[in-house]
Amino acid sequence: MDELATFDEADWEDLTAADKKALKTFSRVSMSYEPLAKAPGVGQLSMDALVAKGLAEEGQPCLHGRTFKLSDKGWLAVEWINGRKTRVYPRA
């Protein structure tokens, strides 16, 4: 059984302004693995930081470079950015 993704106050305090901007921007284009070219304003360093914090996952490279998608924890972070403090990612 998969573990549920969680996000709490400690995770929130760990986010930088750049992390929040990258999460918000990338969440608008990413439902699956997408290259960074689809998210103007999000750089490689930002995505590497999100991957290191467990907020994004890296996929297989494509013609346009490395691909990424937000993890369940990343989607919870986006909810917090939008003012909805969900702590556990709801699984179907």
C-alpha positions as CSV (number, residue, x, y, z in Angstrom):
1,M,0.0,0.0,0.0
2,D,1.3,3.5,-0.9
3,E,2.0,5.9,1.8
4,L,-0.1,9.1,1.8
5,A,1.7,12.3,1.0
6,T,1.7,14.8,3.8
7,F,2.5,18.5,4.1
8,D,2.6,20.4,7.4
9,E,3.9,23.7,9.0
10,A,7.5,22.5,9.0
11,D,7.3,21.8,5.2
12,W,5.7,25.2,4.7
13,E,8.5,27.0,6.6
14,D,11.0,25.1,4.4
15,L,9.7,26.7,1.2
16,T,11.4,29.7,-0.2
17,A,9.7,32.4,-2.2
18,A,11.4,30.9,-5.3
19,D,10.0,27.5,-4.4
20,K,6.5,28.9,-4.1
21,K,6.7,30.7,-7.4
22,A,8.0,27.6,-9.2
23,L,5.3,25.5,-7.7
24,K,2.5,27.9,-8.6
25,T,3.8,28.4,-12.1
26,F,4.5,24.7,-12.9
27,S,1.1,23.6,-11.4
28,R,-0.6,25.5,-14.2
29,V,1.0,23.3,-16.9
30,S,1.8,20.0,-15.3
31,M,-0.6,17.1,-15.0
32,S,2.0,14.7,-16.3
33,Y,5.7,14.9,-17.0
34,E,6.4,18.2,-18.9
35,P,9.6,19.9,-20.0
36,L,10.5,23.2,-18.3
37,A,9.9,25.0,-21.6
38,K,6.2,24.7,-20.9
39,A,6.6,26.8,-17.7
40,P,8.2,30.1,-18.5
41,G,9.9,31.6,-15.5
42,V,10.8,28.3,-13.9
43,G,14.4,27.4,-14.1
44,Q,16.4,24.2,-13.8
45,L,17.7,25.2,-10.3
46,S,14.2,25.8,-9.0
47,M,13.1,22.4,-10.3
48,D,16.2,20.7,-8.8
49,A,15.3,22.3,-5.4
50,L,11.7,21.0,-5.7
51,V,12.9,17.5,-6.5
52,A,15.3,17.6,-3.5
53,K,12.4,18.6,-1.2
54,G,10.2,15.8,-2.6
55,L,7.8,18.3,-4.2
56,A,8.5,17.3,-7.8
57,E,9.6,14.2,-9.7
58,E,11.8,13.9,-12.7
59,G,10.8,11.8,-15.7
60,Q,12.4,10.5,-18.8
61,P,14.2,13.2,-20.9
62,C,12.5,14.2,-24.1
63,L,13.4,16.1,-27.2
64,H,13.1,19.4,-25.2
65,G,15.3,18.3,-22.3
66,R,14.5,17.0,-18.8
67,T,10.9,16.5,-17.8
68,F,9.2,17.0,-14.4
69,K,5.8,16.7,-12.7
70,L,4.6,17.7,-9.3
71,S,4.5,15.0,-6.7
72,D,1.5,14.5,-4.4
73,K,3.4,16.5,-1.7
74,G,4.0,19.2,-4.4
75,W,0.2,19.4,-5.1
76,L,-0.4,19.8,-1.3
77,A,2.1,22.6,-1.3
78,V,0.2,24.3,-4.1
79,E,-3.0,24.0,-2.0
80,W,-1.2,25.7,0.9
81,I,0.0,28.5,-1.5
82,N,-3.6,28.9,-2.6
83,G,-4.8,29.2,1.0
84,R,-6.2,25.7,1.5
85,K,-4.2,24.0,4.2
86,T,-4.8,20.3,3.3
87,R,-2.4,18.1,5.2
88,V,-2.9,14.7,3.5
89,Y,-3.2,14.1,-0.2
90,P,-6.6,12.4,-0.9
91,R,-6.3,9.1,-2.7
92,A,-9.1,7.7,-4.7
